[in-house]
């Protein structure tokens, strides 16, 4: 077995890797307001906004393992309206977060058949932000370019999506020569066998339908076509979804169509403040405190996630790596603060 690219890159900072894996595990696999399949679909939506095929394919696999409906993988038009309504806030958070207003939140919470609860929305927004940031990490570290989709998702690869929580997690993952996880392989093989059986059954039923069409006439023939047509369509949806699991060599293909997970694909990043604009919506750092506002809110509505996020934030702030700072000829703390301020500036925070 080997580590996929994200874990390899984060492995240069083992303490941060451990914190990241605990947060990832809690968001995706522990008790929370959102169903497990919906969590992975939200991750797919977030990664697709950044055209991050690497993460989309990872979460497509996890979505199917969590029992998700393969038809959802056909695109946003095939998911429940409640989940589809998250698209607008996902789009804005991904590219122009300074445009988020309280009206966006109120619209999702508005009492209706498809309304979100506060706890569900907090879970969803934390997931979106987590995956948006992770997509930037994937591109920034060249994970897609270095590994390619096929190499990153082969059966012997140990994925951060499947990691358990705790200190032992990163230690086990960092043993490059650890034995292949047979359970994971068997699970993937089982899913692939199901897909193949369904495909064979679908073809057999289709042949029977065509033979029956030749023999029958009139209304009875039309009714039979309708019944079989509906069944065939459902089974082909299932086959299409499960086909993403892999080829006979045990690798997941990269044929995922990212466009189907997005609406308004042309919406992207723009400078939040242009010189010819007099008034610009800006978030002021002094108006917000993670400790006073963010931590208490998320912990109240989504228990314990505040502690995990706080640990991760503090871990990032305390990372000791001076290579880039020395290359730029400045102190590590000054260099890190400069990067911090620049990123804030890019995303409308002053």
C-alpha positions in Angstrom: 0.0 0.0 0.0 0.9 3.6 -0.4 -0.4 7.0 0.6 -2.4 9.2 -1.8 -0.9 12.6 -2.6 -2.7 14.8 -0.1 -1.5 12.7 2.8 2.0 12.5 1.4 2.2 16.3 1.2 0.7 17.0 4.6 3.0 14.3 6.0 5.8 16.9 6.0 4.0 18.4 9.0 2.8 15.3 10.9 1.2 17.3 13.7 -1.0 19.2 11.2 -1.7 16.0 9.3 -3.0 14.5 12.5 -5.2 17.5 13.2 -6.5 17.6 9.6 -7.4 13.8 9.7 -9.3 14.2 13.0 -11.3 17.1 11.5 -11.9 15.2 8.2 -13.0 12.1 10.1 -15.4 14.0 12.3 -17.0 15.9 9.5 -17.5 12.9 7.3 -17.9 9.9 9.5 -19.0 10.8 13.0 -22.5 11.7 14.3 -23.8 14.9 13.0 -26.9 16.7 11.6 -26.4 15.6 7.9 -26.7 12.1 6.5 -23.4 10.5 5.4 -24.2 10.3 1.7 -25.2 14.0 1.7 -21.9 15.0 3.3 -20.0 13.4 0.5 -22.3 15.0 -2.1 -21.7 18.4 -0.6 -18.0 17.7 -0.8 -18.4 16.9 -4.5 -20.3 20.1 -5.1 -17.6 22.1 -3.3 -14.7 20.5 -5.1 -16.4 20.8 -8.5 -16.7 24.6 -8.1 -12.9 24.6 -8.2 -12.6 22.1 -11.0 -10.8 19.8 -8.6 -11.3 16.4 -10.3 -9.0 14.8 -7.7 -11.4 15.5 -4.8 -14.5 15.0 -6.8 -13.5 11.4 -7.7 -12.5 10.6 -4.1 -15.9 11.7 -2.8 -17.8 10.0 -5.6 -16.3 6.8 -4.4 -17.1 7.6 -0.7 -20.7 8.7 -1.7 -21.4 5.3 -3.2 -19.8 3.5 -0.3 -22.1 5.4 2.0 -25.2 4.1 0.2 -25.8 7.2 -1.9 -28.2 7.1 -4.8 -26.1 6.7 -8.0 -28.7 8.7 -9.9 -27.5 11.8 -8.0 -24.2 11.5 -9.8 -25.9 12.5 -13.0 -25.9 16.1 -11.7 -27.7 18.7 -9.7 -31.0 18.3 -11.5 -31.3 14.8 -10.1 -30.8 15.6 -6.4 -33.4 16.7 -3.8 -34.3 20.4 -4.0 -33.1 21.0 -0.5 -29.6 19.9 -1.4 -29.7 21.7 -4.7 -30.6 25.0 -2.9 -27.2 24.9 -1.3 -25.7 25.6 -4.7 -25.9 29.4 -4.5 -24.1 29.7 -1.2 -21.5 27.1 -2.3 -20.9 29.2 -5.5 -20.4 32.4 -3.6 -18.3 30.9 -0.8 -16.0 29.3 -3.3 -15.2 32.4 -5.4 -16.4 35.6 -3.8 -17.2 35.1 -0.1 -17.4 38.8 0.6 -20.8 38.8 -1.3 -22.4 36.5 1.3 -25.3 38.3 3.1 -27.7 37.4 5.9 -30.4 37.0 3.2 -28.5 34.0 1.7 -28.7 32.3 5.1 -32.3 33.3 5.7 -33.4 32.0 2.4 -32.1 28.5 3.3 -33.7 28.6 6.7 -37.0 29.9 5.5 -39.8 27.5 6.7 -40.8 25.4 3.7 -40.8 21.7 2.6 -37.1 22.1 1.7 -35.8 24.3 4.6 -32.6 23.7 6.4 -32.2 23.6 10.2 -29.5 25.8 11.7 -27.5 22.7 12.8 -27.7 21.2 9.3 -26.6 24.5 7.7 -23.7 24.9 10.0 -22.5 21.4 9.2 -22.9 22.1 5.5 -21.1 25.4 5.5 -18.2 24.0 7.5 -18.0 21.1 5.0 -18.1 23.6 2.1 -15.3 25.7 3.5 -13.2 22.7 4.4 -13.4 21.3 0.9 -12.9 24.7 -0.8 -9.7 25.1 1.2 -8.6 21.5 0.5 -9.1 22.0 -3.2 -6.7 24.9 -3.0 -4.2 22.7 -1.1 -4.5 20.0 -3.8 -3.7 22.5 -6.6 -1.1 24.3 -4.6 0.8 21.1 -3.9 0.4 19.8 -7.4 -1.4 16.6 -6.2 -3.4 16.2 -9.4 -0.4 16.9 -11.7 2.0 14.7 -9.8 -0.2 11.7 -9.3 -3.0 11.9 -11.9 -6.4 10.6 -11.1 -5.7 7.0 -11.9 -2.6 6.8 -9.7 -4.3 8.5 -6.8 -7.2 6.2 -6.5 -5.8 2.7 -7.1 -6.9 0.0 -4.7 -3.7 -0.2 -2.7 -3.7 3.5 -2.0 -4.6 4.6 1.6 -6.9 7.6 1.4 -7.4 10.4 3.9 -11.1 10.0 3.3 -11.1 6.7 5.1 -8.8 7.6 8.0 -9.9 7.2 11.5 -9.4 9.8 14.2 -6.7 10.1 16.8 -2.9 10.2 16.9 -2.5 6.7 15.8 -4.1 7.7 12.5 -1.3 9.7 11.1 1.3 7.3 12.5 -0.3 4.4 10.7 -0.8 6.3 7.5 2.8 7.4 7.4 4.1 3.7 7.3 4.5 3.6 3.6 5.2 -0.1 3.5 2.1 -1.1 5.5 0.2 -4.1 4.2 -2.6 -3.3 1.8 -6.0 -2.9 3.4 -7.8 -6.1 2.4 -11.1 -4.9 3.8 -11.1 -1.8 1.5 -10.2 -3.9 -1.5 -12.9 -6.5 -0.8 -15.5 -3.7 -0.3 -14.6 -2.1 -3.6 -14.6 -5.5 -5.4 -18.0 -6.3 -4.0 -19.4 -3.0 -5.2 -17.9 -3.6 -8.7 -19.4 -7.1 -8.8 -22.8 -5.7 -8.0 -22.4 -3.2 -10.8 -21.5 -5.9 -13.2 -24.4 -8.1 -12.2 -26.8 -5.2 -12.6 -25.3 -4.5 -16.0 -25.8 -8.1 -17.2 -29.3 -8.2 -15.8 -30.1 -4.9 -17.6 -28.8 -6.2 -20.9 -30.8 -9.4 -20.5 -34.0 -7.6 -19.7 -33.5 -5.3 -22.6 -33.1 -8.2 -25.0 -36.3 -9.7 -23.6 -38.1 -6.5 -24.1 -37.0 -6.2 -27.7 -38.1 -9.8 -28.4 -41.4 -9.1 -26.8 -41.9 -5.9 -28.9 -41.5 -8.0 -32.0 -44.3 -10.4 -30.9 -46.8 -8.0 -29.4 -48.9 -5.3 -31.0 -51.0 -2.3 -29.9 -51.6 -1.1 -26.4 -50.2 -4.1 -24.7 -46.9 -3.7 -26.5 -46.7 0.0 -25.6 -47.5 -0.7 -21.9 -44.7 -3.3 -21.8 -42.2 -0.9 -23.3 -43.1 1.7 -20.7 -42.5 -0.7 -17.8 -39.3 -2.1 -19.1 -38.1 1.3 -20.2 -38.5 2.7 -16.7 -36.7 -0.2 -15.2 -33.9 -0.1 -17.7 -33.4 3.6 -17.1 -33.1 3.1 -13.3 -30.7 0.3 -13.7 -28.5 2.1 -16.2 -28.3 5.0 -13.7 -27.1 2.6 -11.1 -24.6 1.1 -13.5 -23.4 4.6 -14.5 -22.8 5.5 -10.9 -21.1 2.3 -9.9 -18.9 2.4 -13.1 -17.1 5.3 -11.5 -15.7 2.8 -8.9 -13.1 1.5 -11.3 -11.8 -0.7 -14.1 -10.7 -4.3 -13.9 -7.2 -3.2 -12.8 -8.5 -1.7 -9.6 -8.3 2.0 -10.5 -10.9 4.7 -10.6 -11.2 6.4 -14.0 -11.2 10.2 -14.3 -14.1 10.5 -16.6 -16.3 12.4 -14.2 -18.2 15.3 -15.8 -17.6 18.1 -13.3 -20.0 20.5 -15.2 -23.0 18.5 -14.0 -22.3 19.4 -10.4 -22.4 23.1 -11.1 -24.9 25.8 -12.0 -23.6 29.1 -13.4 -20.2 27.7 -14.2 -18.9 31.1 -15.5 -19.2 32.6 -12.0 -15.7 32.8 -10.6 -13.2 34.9 -8.6 -13.0 38.7 -9.2 -11.1 41.3 -7.4 -13.3 42.3 -4.5 -12.2 46.0 -4.7 -11.6 47.7 -8.0 -10.0 51.1 -8.3 -13.0 52.6 -10.1 -15.5 51.5 -7.5 -16.3 53.9 -4.6 -18.1 51.5 -2.3 -17.0 47.9 -1.7 -18.4 45.4 0.8 -15.4 44.5 3.1 -15.2 42.3 6.1 -13.2 44.0 8.9 -11.0 41.8 10.9 -11.7 43.8 14.1 -15.4 43.2 13.7 -15.1 39.4 14.0 -13.4 37.1 16.5 -13.2 33.4 16.0 -13.0 32.9 19.8 -16.0 35.1 20.6 -18.2 34.5 17.6 -17.2 31.5 15.4 -16.2 29.0 18.1 -19.2 29.4 20.3 -21.6 29.3 17.3 -20.4 26.1 15.6 -19.9 24.3 18.9 -23.4 25.1 20.0 -25.0 23.9 16.8 -22.5 21.1 15.8 -21.0 19.7 19.0 -17.2 19.5 19.2 -16.4 20.7 15.7 -15.3 24.0 17.3 -12.6 22.3 19.3 -11.3 20.5 16.2 -11.3 23.6 14.0 -9.6 25.6 16.8 -6.9 23.0 17.1 -6.3 23.0 13.4 -6.2 26.9 13.2 -3.7 27.0 16.1 -1.6 24.2 14.5 -1.3 26.2 11.3 -0.4 29.4 13.1 2.3 27.5 15.0 3.9 25.7 12.0 7.7 26.1 12.0 9.0 26.2 8.5 11.5 28.8 7.5 12.7 27.6 4.1 10.6 30.1 2.1 11.2 32.9 4.5 15.0 32.5 4.2 14.7 32.4 0.4 12.9 35.7 0.6 15.4 37.1 3.0 13.1 37.8 5.9 12.0 36.5 9.3 9.7 33.5 9.3 7.0 35.2 11.4 7.1 38.3 9.1 6.8 36.2 6.0 3.9 34.1 7.4 2.1 37.2 8.5 2.5 38.7 5.0 1.0 35.6 3.3 -1.8 35.7 5.9 -2.6 39.3 5.2 -2.4 38.9 1.4 -4.8 35.9 1.4 -7.2 37.9 3.5 -7.0 40.9 1.1 -7.7 38.6 -1.8 -11.0 37.5 -0.2 -12.4 40.7 1.0 -11.0 40.8 4.6 -9.1 43.9 5.8 
